[in-house]
Structure formats: C-alpha cells, structure tokens
C-alpha cells in the first residue's frame, strides 16, 4: 500500500490542468483527423460496451419514474399528511424524500467500494485509479451495478426536472447537469475510467444526502409546536454541515484529487484513450456548476446573517410572496386597461 498522497495546491492544480489542455491540444491538432478518427473512437468505445447494460439502464429509468410516482402517492404524501404537514409541504416533501433515499444508497455504496475494499484506495491515493490503466480492464460487478443505478437514475431525472420536480431558478442548469452527468458516466464506463468515476460519485452524492435530508427537516417545521422548534435546530445544523461538506468535497477534494490526478497522471504517463479530453472537459463543466450552486449556498448564509431572511429556506425556489405580488400587479394592469377602455367610450 502506497503512502497517502499529499494534496496539491490550487496553483499546482491550475498549472497541471493548463499543461494537460495545451499538451493534448497540440497532439490532437497534429495527430487527430475528424471525422474518421472520431468514428473509429466511437466504434472502439461501443465494442467495449455490454449491450445488455444499455437495455437494463433504459428499463430502470422507466422503473425509477414509476417508483417515484407510486412512492409519492402511496407512501410519502400519506405519511406527510399523517404527520400534520401543511398542504404546501405535503406536495414538496416527496421530492426531497425520494432523492434523499437514492443518494443515501449510492453514497453508501461508493463509501463501501472506496473505503471498505482494500483494492480501491482511490481517495487517499487518487493516482492509483490510473495505475495499469487499459481499455481492456474488467469492471468489478459492484462498480458496474453502481454505474447502472446512477446512469438510469439521471436519465429518469432529465424527465423529472421538466415534468415532476418543482421548477426553480436553477432548473435549466439542473437539466443541463443531468445530461452532462449521463454523458460523463456513460463515457467513463465505456472507456474503463470507472475507478476515478467512483471517486467522483463519492464526492458528489454525499453532499446531496445532506441537502435533501435538510430539506426534509424543513418540511417537518410546518407541523408546529415542539416539533417545529426541534426541526428548526436540526435543519440549521444540516445547513451548516451542507455548506462545509459542499466546499470540502466539491470545491476542494474534487478538483485537487479527481481532476488533478487525472490531468497530472495523463500527462506524465502519456495515457491516451478515446475522448479523454472530452471526459476531462465534462468534469470541468461539473466543477463550474459546483461553483454556481455554491453561490446560492453562500447567498443564503449572507441573507440569514444580515437579517434579510428570517428563517432557513431553499433560496432557489420562487417565493410565494413574489408570485402573489405578480398576480396582484397583473390584475391591477388588467383593471387599468378596462378602466381606460370605459373612459374612451365615455369620451366618444
């Protein structure tokens, strides 16, 4: 077992990423021919793909959608009503509870794979994810199952964000995120970059567990009484934990472990595989989205500290107050138009 690798600085990370991009840009410009080489790469990736997995993923994506509807209507909503939640929270609770259970399962699986198996020390030694890399690697069954669950769930989520989830300020970004995630996971699976993929899942799903769990606690506040006071304290703890975990996992460990080890190890060991640059670029898109969502988290913290918000809530949602004000303004405009028409008639 190798000693734990030291975490690089952000400057080393930026330098490594820049060197990786420039090196591969020169190589692609001089050695890659579009579209012939692209077609060849697609054929190579497809040859490494078990077509049975594709069918399983499609079927599971449909089953996820059915399971969400059934669980919402016959489990989460009845439970929320039984607890005495408000009508608004009865409608919001199923989405958070559903996602909380899924991310808790996948995060637990990634923790087991990386920390519970001695053969996968990718967290402490990220570069080991690329030792003896080969497109002919055999992906372990537990990692294959985790990938199948993740890809199928995010295909379901593309549909869900448009037709099932509450529409929020970041819903369009979330829609793009789900498409990128499906592409990223599928490409890393086909190119046998699954070891670093498991690390990426670990660093992202843990934050989602805390976020969805905290949103569930906020729904319980509408019950009132002692429960509301307890949930108020627990949700505050959950939010602070979420803020810390998001920064550490997605803005510190993700770039300085997953992204850095990939660019540094690719360059020094001259690893080449189909769409390697595309895979790395999609990881950077995910990182950009992590920064974008962190701005919401920080803004919520600032609003609470400065007293602009009296209580914790998801600041990505469109407030009911704003919606009501817009309705009143629209009604006033309509009344003004009607009065104007009447006045013009009187003049005539």
Phi, psi and omega in degrees: 000129179286154174293153180301133181283142178287145180280129181288168174277168177296325179295319177296322178297313179297318179297317180295317180296317180297316179298320179297313182296314182294318180298315182284332175297315179296319181294315180296321181296326184264340188234352185250132183240120180261136008259002187299313180292327178294317178297318179298320179295319177298318179296320179295316179296318181295324179294337180269001185257132174279113184296337177297326179297323181297316179297318179297318180297316180296315180297317180296323179299320177292318180295324176301317181295317178294316181297323179295316180297314182297314182294324180292313186282328187246359179229297188292312181294313176301321179295319180296319178294320179298324179286342179092024178292158176293163181301320179297317182287332175298323179284327184275330187301316184303322181298313181292318181296319179298311181291324179300314181294321180293309183293328176297321180292312183289323177295318178299319179295318180291326176297317180296316183296317185275319184259336183271343180248125183293344183273359183232062182275049189282344180284310180284332182227074185303328182294340178294343177294343183247004178291131180057036180297141177204144175293347180264009178302148174263120182282126179304150185298320182294324177290323177299317180296317179298317179296316180299318179295316182294311183297315181296322180294320181285334171294316174301321184292331176299317176291318185296320184294336180270325190237346184242316183287156172294136181284126184236177181296333182254015185297322178295318176296321178297321178300314178295320179302316182294322178294315179298318182296316177300316180295317182296312181295318180296316181292319180293329178289316181292327182267006178063034173264034187290334183294314177288333178297321178296321178296319179297318178298316180302313186286343181257318185291332179298320178295322180293327176300312181293318182297309183291326177296319179294321178295325175297318179298322179296325178296326181290343181296332182290351176294327177087181177065214181296324179301318181297319180294318179295314181294329178297317179291314182295320180292326176295317177297319179298319180294314179298318177298319180298315179300313181294313182296321180299312180297312184294314186281314189263334182251351179242296182292319183299308179289324187272351175248295185291307183291315182295313182298325180293307183295318183292316183285324175302313185291310185291329183255005176053045177283133177227132172208162185305134174060029179300316181293322178297317179299315180293322179296321179292326174298323178290325176297317177300319179296321178297321177293325176300319178293319179301312181289330178296332178296325176295318182296315180293319180297322176298317179298316180296317181296323179288315181296321182276356177085008178290334176239134183274341180210164182287132176203164180285108183281005172277343183278149174282124186290149178295326181298315180297319180297317180295317179299320179295322179294317180296316179298318179297318180295319178297320179297319179296319178297319178298320179295317179296316179297323179295321179294318180297318180296321178295323178295319180297320180298318179296000000 
